Amino acid sequence: MRKVTLFLASSSELKTDREQFEIFIYRKCKAWFDRGIFLHLEIWEDFLDAIAPGGLQSRYNQAIKGCDIFVLLAHNKVGKYTAAEFGAAFGQFSAQQKPFIFTYFKPPTSQDRNDLKSLWAFEDKLSELKHYKTEYANIDALLRHFGDQLDKLAASGFRELAAVAEPTTQPIAQPGANPVTVTGDRNVVGDRNTVTDSSKTYHIEKIDSARFE
């Protein structure tokens, strides 16, 4: 079983998009499980708020360094923590050619110039790094584009973005079908169809017998 870890970075203003992205990943995880691919999503809501050496942000950055895919969502602003998370991901990529980095921008609606200045500054930074953003108009567009990118990565064994996506053996679940439960008790429990780990509940048959690389 190949475990692929994703880290999602964004400000709280995109809470709804973050939640829909999380649901999409777990549906994709379920669809790909029989192909030997297990997708695990790290989000800042899952980390304990306990005091950590170097601060809580250092724990986020450490998780980013260990992830395979880094996704950043931006809308009206890019806060200092989100920018720091991108910096950690880009630094790791520069050193190790990992993680794959995706930046998605939803058109801004704010009139607050202070917020917009942080957005513009981050866009300028991306341009300097020759890393260009992808815009999305709504959550459906985001999930469709990122889903295509995931297909291409899977086709290459998550080594590079393939030119042509590998056909999936199972369809991606559509909205409204078998919603995924997300819990926050951090207990680890398991039965034939469910395992809860790191504040997430995965409804996947036979997951308790999986072996991860």
C-alpha positions as CSV (number, residue, x, y, z in Angstrom):
1,M,0.0,0.0,0.0
2,R,1.4,3.4,-1.0
3,K,0.6,6.2,1.4
4,V,0.6,9.6,-0.2
5,T,0.4,12.6,2.3
6,L,-1.0,15.9,1.3
7,F,-0.8,19.2,3.2
8,L,-3.5,21.8,2.7
9,A,-2.6,25.4,3.6
10,S,-5.0,28.4,3.5
11,S,-6.6,31.0,5.8
12,S,-9.8,30.4,7.6
13,E,-11.7,32.6,5.1
14,L,-11.8,29.6,2.8
15,K,-13.3,27.3,5.5
16,T,-16.0,25.9,3.2
17,D,-13.6,25.2,0.3
18,R,-11.2,23.5,2.8
19,E,-14.0,21.3,4.0
20,Q,-15.1,20.3,0.5
21,F,-11.5,19.6,-0.5
22,E,-11.1,17.3,2.5
23,I,-14.2,15.4,1.6
24,F,-13.0,15.1,-2.0
25,I,-9.7,13.6,-0.9
26,Y,-11.3,11.0,1.3
27,R,-13.7,10.0,-1.5
28,K,-10.7,9.8,-3.8
29,C,-8.9,7.7,-1.2
30,K,-11.8,5.3,-1.1
31,A,-11.9,5.0,-4.9
32,W,-8.2,4.4,-5.1
33,F,-7.8,2.0,-2.2
34,D,-8.0,-1.1,-4.3
35,R,-5.3,0.3,-6.5
36,G,-2.9,0.3,-3.5
37,I,-3.0,4.1,-3.0
38,F,-3.9,5.6,0.3
39,L,-4.3,9.4,0.5
40,H,-3.8,11.1,3.8
41,L,-4.6,14.8,4.2
42,E,-2.9,17.0,6.8
43,I,-4.7,20.2,7.8
44,W,-3.9,22.6,10.6
45,E,-7.3,21.9,12.3
46,D,-6.0,18.4,13.1
47,F,-2.9,19.5,15.1
48,L,-3.1,19.7,18.9
49,D,-2.9,23.2,20.3
50,A,-0.5,22.1,23.0
51,I,2.8,24.1,23.4
52,A,5.5,22.7,21.1
53,P,9.2,23.4,20.9
54,G,9.6,26.2,18.4
55,G,5.9,27.0,18.4
56,L,3.0,25.3,16.8
57,Q,3.9,26.6,13.4
58,S,7.2,24.6,13.6
59,R,5.1,21.5,13.8
60,Y,3.1,22.5,10.7
61,N,6.4,23.1,8.9
62,Q,7.8,19.8,9.9
63,A,4.7,18.0,8.6
64,I,5.0,20.0,5.3
65,K,8.6,18.7,4.9
66,G,7.4,15.2,5.2
67,C,4.5,15.5,2.8
68,D,4.3,14.4,-0.9
69,I,1.9,17.1,-2.1
70,F,1.4,20.6,-0.9
71,V,-1.7,22.6,-1.8
72,L,-2.2,26.3,-1.0
73,L,-5.6,28.0,-1.4
74,A,-5.8,31.8,-1.4
75,H,-8.7,34.3,-1.8
76,N,-8.6,37.8,-0.4
77,K,-5.3,37.6,1.6
78,V,-2.3,35.4,2.3
79,G,-1.5,35.5,6.0
80,K,2.0,35.2,7.4
81,Y,1.5,31.6,8.5
82,T,0.2,30.5,5.1
83,A,3.1,32.3,3.5
84,A,5.5,30.6,6.0
85,E,4.0,27.2,5.1
86,F,4.6,27.9,1.4
87,G,8.1,28.9,2.2
88,A,8.7,25.6,4.0
89,A,7.3,23.6,1.1
90,F,9.3,25.5,-1.5
91,G,12.5,25.2,0.6
92,Q,12.0,21.4,0.8
93,F,11.2,21.2,-2.9
94,S,14.4,23.1,-3.7
95,A,16.4,20.7,-1.6
96,Q,14.7,17.4,-2.4
97,Q,12.4,17.9,-5.4
98,K,9.5,17.2,-3.1
99,P,6.7,17.9,-2.3
100,F,4.8,18.7,-5.5
101,I,3.4,22.2,-5.0
102,F,0.0,23.5,-6.2
103,T,-1.2,27.1,-5.6
104,Y,-4.9,27.9,-6.3
105,F,-6.3,31.4,-6.2
106,K,-10.0,32.3,-5.9
107,P,-10.7,35.7,-7.4
108,P,-10.7,38.3,-4.5
109,T,-13.9,40.0,-3.4
110,S,-12.5,42.1,-0.6
111,Q,-12.1,45.9,-0.8
112,D,-9.6,45.9,2.1
113,R,-6.3,47.1,0.7
114,N,-4.4,45.7,3.7
115,D,-5.7,42.2,2.9
116,L,-5.1,42.7,-0.8
117,K,-1.6,43.9,-0.3
118,S,-0.6,40.5,1.3
119,L,-2.2,38.8,-1.7
120,W,-0.4,40.9,-4.2
121,A,2.9,40.5,-2.4
122,F,2.5,36.7,-2.4
123,E,1.6,36.7,-6.1
124,D,4.8,38.8,-6.8
125,K,6.8,36.3,-4.8
126,L,5.4,33.4,-6.9
127,S,6.4,35.2,-10.1
128,E,9.9,35.7,-8.8
129,L,10.1,31.9,-8.1
130,K,8.7,31.1,-11.6
131,H,5.8,29.3,-9.9
132,Y,2.6,30.5,-11.4
133,K,-0.8,30.3,-9.8
134,T,-3.9,28.5,-11.0
135,E,-7.2,30.4,-10.6
136,Y,-10.5,28.7,-9.7
137,A,-13.9,30.3,-9.9
138,N,-15.7,27.8,-7.6
139,I,-15.1,24.6,-5.6
140,D,-16.2,22.4,-8.5
141,A,-13.5,24.0,-10.7
142,L,-10.9,23.5,-8.0
143,L,-11.7,19.9,-7.4
144,R,-11.9,19.1,-11.2
145,H,-8.5,20.6,-11.8
146,F,-6.8,19.1,-8.8
147,G,-8.4,15.8,-9.5
148,D,-6.8,15.8,-13.0
149,Q,-3.4,16.6,-11.4
150,L,-3.8,13.7,-9.0
151,D,-4.5,11.4,-11.8
152,K,-1.4,12.4,-13.6
153,L,0.7,12.0,-10.5
154,A,-0.7,8.6,-9.9
155,A,0.1,7.6,-13.5
156,S,3.8,8.3,-12.8
157,G,3.8,6.6,-9.4
158,F,3.9,10.1,-7.8
159,R,7.3,10.7,-9.2
160,E,6.4,13.4,-11.7
161,L,3.5,15.0,-13.5
162,A,2.7,12.7,-16.4
163,A,1.6,14.1,-19.7
164,V,-1.4,11.8,-19.9
165,A,-3.4,10.6,-16.9
166,E,-3.8,7.0,-16.2
167,P,-7.4,5.8,-16.5
168,T,-8.9,5.3,-13.1
169,T,-10.2,1.8,-12.3
170,Q,-13.0,3.2,-10.2
171,P,-15.0,6.4,-10.7
172,I,-14.6,9.4,-8.4
173,A,-17.5,9.6,-6.0
174,Q,-19.9,12.4,-6.8
175,P,-21.2,14.9,-4.2
176,G,-23.9,13.5,-2.1
177,A,-22.7,9.9,-2.2
178,N,-21.6,8.3,1.1
179,P,-20.2,11.3,2.9
180,V,-17.0,10.9,4.9
181,T,-17.1,11.4,8.7
182,V,-14.4,13.6,10.2
183,T,-14.0,13.3,14.0
184,G,-11.8,15.1,16.5
185,D,-11.3,12.7,19.4
186,R,-7.9,11.5,18.2
187,N,-8.6,8.0,19.4
188,V,-7.5,5.1,17.2
189,V,-10.2,2.5,16.7
190,G,-10.9,-0.1,14.0
191,D,-13.4,-2.6,12.7
192,R,-13.9,-4.2,9.3
193,N,-14.9,-1.0,7.5
194,T,-13.8,1.9,9.7
195,V,-10.6,3.2,11.2
196,T,-10.2,6.5,13.0
197,D,-6.7,8.0,13.2
198,S,-5.4,11.5,13.6
199,S,-8.9,12.9,14.0
200,K,-10.2,11.4,10.8
201,T,-12.5,8.5,10.1
202,Y,-11.9,6.5,7.0
203,H,-14.8,4.3,5.8
204,I,-12.8,1.9,3.6
205,E,-13.3,-1.9,3.6
206,K,-10.3,-3.9,4.7
207,I,-8.3,-0.9,5.7
208,D,-7.3,-2.6,8.9
209,S,-5.3,-5.1,6.9
210,A,-3.5,-2.5,4.8
211,R,0.3,-2.3,4.8
212,F,1.9,1.1,4.0
213,E,5.3,1.7,2.4
